[in-house]
Amino acid sequence: MPCTTASPTEGVSAHRRAISCAAVPDDLSVLAQPEFVLVAWAAGLALASGAVATIRLVGPGFTWMTASLAALLGLAGAFGDDSWWARFGLITLVLGLILARNRQLSGIFQLTAGLSFLFQAVGAGGWAPAVSAALALGGVTGEMMLAHWYLVDPRLPRPALKTLALVGLVGVVADAIVLAVAGLPGGGPTVAFWVLMATSAVLMGAAFAALRYPAYSGVMAATGLSYLAVLTTLAGVFLGRVLVAGLGPFGT
């Protein structure tokens, strides 16, 4: 049903429809645009990087690596029309990189950048697909990148690493639910989507379990598992949105 403004006489059903329209856009092809997914990914990664910097868990090297990748991803959404949030996000992310040695201030700038990228993605494709993609991609990628610092110093406290793994797991499950509600078609490609998302969930669950093992091998296992999860999650997020949008060979 097309999204229209609800009149006062339409009642509860009209308001529910308005909420649904805010969650997922009428034009589902927006969800499959690479710019949308990359900006949502940038949002999740900047938020993860900012949170780690704010708690001063590791040195500025993590910010230089993670925020730089988030900036490259965010560039995808900075050159179109109505891209002010993405541009503001890039500016604040650059400030976070410059001030990386002041970890708390840098973290605030990165968190601001993450929210800006998220607002950009929400404005383009609705809050549900934007938030679920940011949680899935940001959590999985952030966990994978932070795990490298634990390989160097396995004595670091693990709650932050476990939290990112859990965020990634929740994000993968949430994204699968959002896309299923949005309207996944039947057929082999949709089976492939479910296999990818289920694999991502299992990998992140296994990474979380491995981090509970106190030995160095637990961190090594979690890092390797999260590498695989980045690949399967990115493939699942893109494939699911292409299927929902009915683009290319998946069109009706």
C-alpha positions as CSV (number, residue, x, y, z in Angstrom):
1,M,0.0,0.0,0.0
2,P,1.4,3.4,-0.9
3,C,2.6,5.6,1.9
4,T,0.3,8.6,2.3
5,T,-0.3,11.1,5.1
6,A,-2.9,9.8,7.5
7,S,-6.0,11.8,8.1
8,P,-7.5,12.2,11.6
9,T,-10.5,10.1,10.6
10,E,-8.6,7.1,9.4
11,G,-7.9,5.8,12.9
12,V,-5.4,3.4,14.3
13,S,-4.8,1.5,11.0
14,A,-3.6,4.7,9.3
15,H,-1.2,5.5,12.0
16,R,0.2,1.9,11.9
17,R,0.6,2.4,8.1
18,A,2.5,5.6,8.7
19,I,4.9,3.9,11.1
20,S,5.4,1.1,8.5
21,C,6.2,3.7,5.8
22,A,8.8,5.4,8.1
23,A,10.4,2.0,8.8
24,V,10.7,0.9,5.1
25,P,10.5,3.1,2.1
26,D,7.9,2.8,-0.7
27,D,10.7,2.5,-3.3
28,L,12.5,-0.7,-2.2
29,S,15.2,-0.2,-4.9
30,V,16.8,2.3,-2.5
31,L,17.7,-0.5,-0.2
32,A,19.8,-2.2,-2.8
33,Q,21.8,0.8,-3.7
34,P,25.5,0.4,-2.7
35,E,25.5,3.9,-1.3
36,F,22.8,3.1,1.2
37,V,24.5,0.0,2.5
38,L,28.0,1.6,2.6
39,V,26.7,4.6,4.6
40,A,24.9,2.3,7.0
41,W,28.2,0.3,7.3
42,A,30.1,3.6,7.9
43,A,27.6,4.5,10.7
44,G,28.0,1.2,12.5
45,L,31.8,1.2,12.2
46,A,32.1,4.8,13.4
47,L,29.9,4.1,16.3
48,A,32.0,1.1,17.3
49,S,35.2,3.0,16.9
50,G,33.9,5.9,18.9
51,A,32.7,3.7,21.7
52,V,36.1,2.0,22.0
53,A,38.0,5.3,21.9
54,T,35.7,6.8,24.6
55,I,36.4,4.0,27.1
56,R,40.2,4.3,26.3
57,L,40.6,0.6,25.9
58,V,43.4,0.7,23.3
59,G,45.6,3.4,21.8
60,P,45.0,5.8,18.9
61,G,46.1,3.2,16.3
62,F,42.6,1.6,16.5
63,T,41.0,4.9,15.7
64,W,43.4,5.6,12.8
65,M,42.6,2.3,11.2
66,T,38.8,2.0,12.0
67,A,37.8,5.6,11.5
68,S,39.7,5.8,8.2
69,L,37.8,2.8,6.9
70,A,34.5,4.4,8.1
71,A,35.4,7.6,6.3
72,L,36.1,5.7,3.0
73,L,32.8,4.0,3.3
74,G,31.0,7.2,4.2
75,L,32.3,8.9,1.1
76,A,29.8,6.8,-0.9
77,G,27.0,8.9,0.4
78,A,28.6,12.4,0.4
79,F,28.2,13.4,-3.2
80,G,24.5,13.0,-3.9
81,D,21.6,15.3,-3.4
82,D,20.5,15.8,0.2
83,S,23.8,14.4,1.5
84,W,24.3,17.0,4.3
85,W,24.3,14.4,7.1
86,A,26.9,12.3,5.3
87,R,29.1,15.3,4.7
88,F,28.8,16.4,8.3
89,G,29.7,12.9,9.4
90,L,32.9,13.0,7.3
91,I,33.9,16.3,8.8
92,T,33.4,15.1,12.4
93,L,35.2,11.8,11.5
94,V,38.2,13.7,10.2
95,L,38.3,15.7,13.4
96,G,38.2,12.5,15.3
97,L,41.2,11.2,13.4
98,I,43.1,14.4,13.9
99,L,42.5,14.2,17.7
100,A,43.0,10.5,18.0
101,R,45.5,10.8,20.8
102,N,42.9,12.5,22.9
103,R,40.8,9.4,23.0
104,Q,37.7,10.7,24.8
105,L,37.3,13.8,22.6
106,S,38.1,11.8,19.5
107,G,35.5,9.2,20.6
108,I,32.8,11.9,20.9
109,F,33.6,13.2,17.3
110,Q,33.4,9.6,16.0
111,L,30.1,8.9,17.8
112,T,28.7,12.1,16.3
113,A,29.9,11.0,12.9
114,G,28.3,7.6,13.3
115,L,24.9,9.1,14.2
116,S,25.2,11.5,11.2
117,F,25.8,8.7,8.8
118,L,22.9,6.8,10.4
119,F,20.6,9.8,9.9
120,Q,21.7,9.9,6.3
121,A,20.9,6.2,5.8
122,V,17.6,6.5,7.6
123,G,16.5,9.4,5.5
124,A,17.3,7.4,2.3
125,G,16.0,4.0,3.2
126,G,13.9,4.0,6.4
127,W,15.0,3.4,10.0
128,A,14.6,-0.3,10.1
129,P,16.9,-1.4,7.2
130,A,19.4,1.4,8.2
131,V,19.7,0.5,11.8
132,S,19.8,-3.3,11.2
133,A,22.5,-3.0,8.6
134,A,24.5,-0.6,10.8
135,L,24.3,-3.0,13.7
136,A,25.2,-6.1,11.7
137,L,28.1,-4.6,9.6
138,G,29.4,-2.3,12.3
139,G,29.3,-4.9,15.0
140,V,31.0,-7.7,13.0
141,T,33.6,-5.4,11.4
142,G,34.4,-3.6,14.6
143,E,34.8,-6.9,16.5
144,M,37.1,-8.2,13.8
145,M,39.3,-5.1,13.8
146,L,39.5,-4.7,17.6
147,A,40.4,-8.4,17.9
148,H,43.8,-7.6,16.3
149,W,44.7,-5.5,19.4
150,Y,43.9,-8.5,21.6
151,L,46.2,-10.7,19.5
152,V,49.0,-8.3,20.4
153,D,48.0,-8.0,24.1
154,P,45.7,-10.8,25.1
155,R,45.6,-9.5,28.7
156,L,43.3,-6.7,27.6
157,P,39.8,-7.0,29.3
158,R,37.4,-8.7,26.9
159,P,33.9,-7.1,27.7
160,A,34.2,-4.6,24.8
161,L,35.2,-7.4,22.3
162,K,32.3,-9.6,23.6
163,T,29.9,-6.6,23.3
164,L,30.8,-6.0,19.7
165,A,30.4,-9.7,18.9
166,L,27.0,-9.7,20.5
167,V,26.0,-6.5,18.7
168,G,27.0,-8.1,15.4
169,L,25.0,-11.2,16.2
170,V,21.9,-9.2,17.1
171,G,22.3,-7.1,14.0
172,V,22.5,-10.1,11.7
173,V,19.3,-11.6,13.2
174,A,17.5,-8.2,13.1
175,D,18.5,-7.6,9.5
176,A,17.2,-11.0,8.4
177,I,13.9,-10.2,10.2
178,V,13.6,-6.8,8.6
179,L,14.2,-8.1,5.1
180,A,11.8,-11.0,5.6
181,V,9.1,-8.6,6.7
182,A,9.9,-6.3,3.8
183,G,9.1,-9.1,1.4
184,L,11.7,-11.7,0.4
185,P,10.6,-13.7,-2.6
186,G,10.8,-17.5,-2.9
187,G,13.3,-19.5,-4.8
188,G,17.0,-20.5,-4.7
189,P,18.5,-17.0,-4.2
190,T,16.4,-16.5,-1.0
191,V,17.7,-19.8,0.3
192,A,21.2,-18.6,-0.3
193,F,20.4,-15.4,1.6
194,W,19.2,-17.4,4.6
195,V,22.2,-19.6,4.5
196,L,24.5,-16.5,4.5
197,M,22.7,-14.9,7.4
198,A,22.5,-18.1,9.4
199,T,26.2,-18.7,8.8
200,S,27.0,-15.2,10.0
201,A,24.9,-15.7,13.1
202,V,26.6,-19.0,13.9
203,L,30.1,-17.5,13.3
204,M,29.4,-14.5,15.6
205,G,27.9,-16.8,18.2
206,A,31.0,-19.0,18.0
207,A,33.3,-15.9,18.2
208,F,31.5,-14.8,21.4
209,A,31.8,-18.3,22.9
210,A,35.5,-18.4,22.0
211,L,36.1,-15.2,23.8
212,R,34.9,-16.8,27.0
213,Y,37.9,-19.2,26.8
214,P,40.6,-17.4,28.8
215,A,43.6,-18.7,26.8
216,Y,45.2,-16.9,23.8
217,S,43.8,-19.4,21.4
218,G,40.3,-18.1,22.3
219,V,41.1,-14.7,20.8
220,M,42.8,-16.2,17.8
221,A,39.7,-18.3,17.1
222,A,37.4,-15.3,17.6
223,T,39.5,-13.2,15.2
224,G,39.4,-15.9,12.4
225,L,35.7,-16.5,12.8
226,S,34.9,-12.7,12.6
227,Y,36.9,-12.5,9.4
228,L,34.6,-15.1,7.8
229,A,31.6,-13.3,9.4
230,V,32.5,-10.0,7.7
231,L,32.3,-11.7,4.3
232,T,29.1,-13.6,4.9
233,T,27.4,-10.7,6.5
234,L,28.2,-8.2,3.8
235,A,27.1,-10.7,1.1
236,G,23.9,-11.4,3.0
237,V,23.1,-7.8,3.6
238,F,23.5,-6.9,-0.1
239,L,21.8,-10.0,-1.5
240,G,18.8,-9.6,0.8
241,R,18.2,-6.0,-0.3
242,V,18.6,-6.9,-4.0
243,L,16.0,-9.7,-3.5
244,V,13.6,-7.4,-1.7
245,A,14.0,-4.8,-4.3
246,G,13.5,-7.3,-7.1
247,L,16.4,-6.0,-9.1
248,G,18.4,-7.7,-11.8
249,P,17.7,-11.4,-12.3
250,F,15.5,-11.4,-9.2
251,G,12.9,-9.0,-10.7
252,T,9.4,-10.2,-11.2
